[in-house]
Amino acid sequence: MKILVALTYYHPHWTGLTKVARHVAEGMAARGHEVTVLTSRFRSDLAPHEVLNGVRVVRLPVLARVSRGTLMPTFPWVAARLVRSHEVVQIHTPMLEAPYLTSLARAVGIRSVITHHGDLVMPSGVFDQTVERFVTALLRRALRQADRAVVYTRDYLEHSPFLAPFAAKCVPIWPPVAAAEPDFAAARSWRVELGLDRQRLVGFAGRFVEEKGFDFLLKAVPLLARDVPDVRFVYAGERNVVYEGFFEHCRPLLERAEPHVIFLGLLREPQRLANFYAMCDVIAVPSRTDNLPLVPLEAMLCGTPAVVADIPGARMVIRRGNMGRLVPPGDGRALAEGLREVLLERSRFVKPRAEVEALFDLRGSLDEYERALTEFPRRGVPAA
């Protein structure tokens, strides 16, 4: 099959969405499909055309950024040409151009599949809420026109008002996830370098944005430090996200938590990220909303349990993996209590890597994606 993959940001952009898109694209290429990625040239040093691990990547120039999206003036013409030369279009949403792509696909008689990475939830300001309503309307139109939609879990699907009208065309597929084998000796050395060899470490990672709920975690810091004085919180990620001022909003909480928090910056190298997970005693995932975060999945593969907010989608990591605790969302005290339990009784929550790999089966996810992208009923027959 000739598969066209469209998304706003592709590698080397570093988010869970990008990781999933890359795993799927490279997985399909490794199985003999011809895969082209159409995306933004979000950095001027990136090549406009290149082949990465068997995947052809086409990057278009960016005129401006609009919140989390980009404006690509040449997108309509390049997309029209590429859609005509492919057999299926996979669109990773949220993406401003999604309805244009689904319309193109219908016009030329090819199939379109949307991978829905989560309902768009923006901060409460007037501008952000306007963006949320506008982009949500675009995504609703795209889903009406798409032949199929892939969602991460049935749990998220059943609790999403946005997805409810399209449930019949939604297929739950766990995201393909992989993590390098951690170097435990290097992880121990890293602890020593940071002066943390005698501390208990709570890790957290991801974009510092409102939906990730890091403000709840910062509220939990002094509560946990009171009961576990040797605890430290280690953050892997970018603090100042250009399209959202949440970090500045959290500054008063950060100032109170500062003696206990260490910032490592964004970890792009897979081995370094695996060592980060292995260095930590537990990973905290306090999200307000999160379809199925990759951070706790990757951490579990590296031998580290997680404490996760009990919200639709995200909670399935713990329900399936049973390697950590679920806590009520938005509750700093409950989060502190969950982290305390896992820190003090950690051996109860740890499983061997092979057992975790069997639960979160990379090959099985790619098998399901291959069927979702290549096997369709005849036109006029509803999808299963």
N, C-alpha and C positions, 0 to 999 in steps of 0.2 A: 504493500500500500504506500501511496505517497501522502504523507501526513504533514499538514501545515499547522504549526503551533504558534499561537499569538499570545503575547503577554506584554505588560508595560516594561517590566524589568527582568532581565535574564542574567546569568553568570557574567561577570563577577559580583553582581549585586547580591547581598547576603541577607535573605529572609527565609522563613520557613516555606513561603509560597514558591520562591525561586528554587529552593532545594527540591521540592516535590516536582516542579516542572522539569528540572534538569534530570532527576532520576527517571522520570517517565520518558522524556525525549531520548536520553541515551539508552535506556532500556529497550525502547522500540527500535532504535538504530541497530543495537546489538543483535536484535532478532531478525534483521534483514529488511526492515522497512526503511523507506527513504524519508528522512525527517528534516524539515526546514523550520527554523525558529524565526519569527518576525517580531522584532522588539525595538526598544529605543536605544539610541546611542547616548546614554545618559551621562557618559564622560567622554570628553574630547579625545582622550588618549586611546579609546577603544577602536578596534578596526571596524570599518563598515561592513566587511564581509570576512568571515573566517569559518573554518571547520574545527569543532571541538568534540573530540571523542566520537567521531562519526556523524555529528549533527552539524548541518549547515546553518550558520547564524547570520541573519541579515539585520543590521542595526540602522535605524533611520535617525536623521538629525532632529534634535529637539529645539523648538523655538522658545518654549517657556514651560515652566512647571505650574500646574494648578493643583494646589493642595498635594495629594499623594500621586496625582497623575501627571502626564506630560502632554504637550501639544506637538505633534509631528506633522508638519505641513505636507510632506510627500506621502503620508500613509495611505490616503484613498487610492492613489494611482498604483503604488507598489502592491498594496493588498489586492487590488482588482486583478493585477497580472498574476500574482502568486496563487490566488484562489482558483483561477481557471486551470492552473497546471497541477493541481493536487486533487486527491480523491476524498479527503475528509479534513475538516478544520477543527482543531482543538483550541478552545479559548479559555485562558485562565483568568477568572474574574476575582476582584473587581478590575474592569478595564473600560475606559471611556468609549473605545471603538467597538465594543462587543456587538451592539445591535447592527452596526454597519457590516460587520463580518458575517453575522447570521443571515442578514438580508442578501448579501453577495452570494453566500453559499446556496440559498434557495433559488436565487435568480439563475445560477449556472447549473443547478441540479445536483449538487453534492451535499453530503451530510455535514452537520456541525454538532460538536459535543462541547458543552461547557463544563469545566471543572470549577465548582463553586467552593472557594476557600474560606468562605464565611460571610455572613451578612455584614454590610458596611455599617459600622457604628463609629460615629465621629464625636468629638467633644461638644459641649453644650453651647458654644458661642454661635452668634447669628451666622457668620460666614460658614463655619464648619457644618452647621445644620442645613444651610442652603445647599452646600455641596453634597451632603448625605442624601437629601431628597432628590436632587437632580440626578446623581449617579444611580441611586436606587431605581428611579424611573427608567433609566437607560438599561439597567440590568434586567428589569422586569420585562421590557420589550424583547431583549435578547433571549431570555428564557422561553418566552412564548414562541419564538421562531426556531429555537434549537431543536434538534431531533432527540437529544439526550442530555442529561445533566448528571455529572458525577459529584457526589457529596462524600464527606469523610466517613460519617457514621449515621446509622438510622436514628440514633438518639438525638443528634442535632437536627436531622430532618424533621422529626416528629415534634420538635419544640420551636421551630422557626416559622413564624407567621408569614415571612417573606416567601419561603419555599412551599408553603402549604398548597397554593393553587397549582403548583407544578409537580406535586409529589408523584404523579403517575409516570413521569418521564425521568425521575431521579433514581440513580443506582448508587447505593452505598459501597464505597471501596476505601479500605484503610490506606492512608498515604504510604507509599514506599519510603522506608526509613533505613538509613545505614549510618554506622559510626566506625571510625578507625579503632583498631585494638589499642587500648590505652597502654602507655609505657608507665607502669606503676613506679618504677625507680625514678623516672624523670618527674613524675607527679610529686613524689616525696621530696625530691631535690627542689622543686619549685616552691613547695611549702616552706622549706628552709630559707630559700632566697627571699621570700616575702616576710620572713620572721614569724611564720604561722605554724611552725612544726609542733607546738604544744596546744594549739587551739582546735576547737571544733568548728568546722566550716559549713556554712549555709551558702550555697551558690544560687544565683539567679542570672538569667540571660534573656536577651531579646531587645527589641526596640523600646526605648524609654517613652512609651506613649500611654495614654489614659486607659485604653482597653486592657493593657497588661496588668493593671492593678498594683503597680509597685508602691503606690502610696499606702496601700494596706500593709504591705510588707515593712515599709519604713515605720509604720505605727507599731508593728509587732517587735521591732528591734529592741527597744528599751525593756519591753515586757519579758522577752526571752532572755536578755542579758542579765536581768535581775535574778532569774532562776538558774541560768547557766552562764556564770561570769566569764568563762573562757571562750564564748561563742564569738565568731566573726562572720560577717556577711561579705561575700565576694561576688562582684558584678562583672560579667563579660558582655560588653555591648557598647553602643554609642549613646552618650548621655544627651547631647543636644541634637535632637532630630529636627531637621530644617523646617518641616512642614507643621510642627506642633510644639508648643511651648510648655509641655507638661513638666519637663525637668525643672524649669524655673518656678512653676506652680508648686512643686514639691520641695523647694529649697528650704523652707522652715523645718520641714520634717527631716531633711537631710542634715541640717545643722545639728539637730538633736541626736541623730543617729551616727554622726560622723566618726566618733571614736571607735565604732564597731564595723565600719564599712570600708572596703578596699575596692577601688576601681581598676580593672585590668585593661579596659578598652576592648574594641571589637577583635575577636579571634577568628581570623579567616582561614588559617591553616588547619585542615582536618585533624592532624595528629595533635596539635596544640589544644584544640577544642576537646578532643577525647581525654587528654591529660588533665584538662580543667575539670571535667566531670569526675574523673577518678580521684582528683585531689580533694573534692568536696565530700562531706559526709552525707549531705542531703541537698536536694534541689527544691527550691520553692517556686510554685507557679500559682500566683494569687489572682489570676485574670478576672476581669469583669465579664468579658465575652471572649471565647476562643474556640474555634471549631474543633480542632484536635492539635494542640501544640506539639511540635517536634522535640522541644527541649527535654521534657521528661522521658520521652521515648529514647532519645539518644543517651540520656543520662543512665537509664536502666541498662542499656546495652553495655555501658561502661562500668556497671556494677554499683550504681548509686541510686538509692531510692528517692522518691519525690513526695512532696506534700502539695496537693492540687486543690484548687477551689472546686467545689461540688456544683458545677454548671454544666448544662447540656453540651455534649460533645467532649469537652476536656476531661470530664470525670471518667470516660471510658478507658483512659490510660490506666487508671488505678483499678477499675472494675475488671478489666481484662488481665492486666499484669500482676495485680495484687502485690505490688512492690512499693508500698508507701501508704499514705493516708489521704482521705478526702476531708475537707473542712468546709464549714459554711462560708459562702462568698461574702466579701466585703466586711469581714469581721477580723480585725487585727488581733484581738485576744484569742479567738479560736485558732487562728493561724499560728500564733506563738505556742499554743498548747500542742497543736499537731506536730510542729517542728521539734518541740521539746521531747515528745514521746519517741519520735524516730531517732533523734540524736542519742537519747539515753538507752534505747533498746534496738539499736541499728541492726544487729544480726538477725532479728526477726523478719526484717523486710528485704533482705538481700537474696537474689537468686543468681545461679550461674548464667553466664552469657548465652550458652547454647539453649537454655530453657527460654530465655527472653527472645532470642532469635526465632524460636519455634512459634512463640505467641504472636510476634509482629513480623510475619513472613514476607521478606522483600520480594522473593520470586513469586509468591502467591499474589501479592498486590499487582505486580507487573502482568501476570497472567490475566487478571481481571481487567486491567486497563487495556490490554491488547484486544480482549473480546469487546469491550465498550467502544473502542475506536474502529474496529474492523467488521463487526458482525451486527447487521441491522435487519429488521423485518422489511418486507416490501413496502413501498409507499402506500399509505392508506391503512396499514395494519398497525394498531397501537403497539408501542414498545412495551416489553415485559417490565 
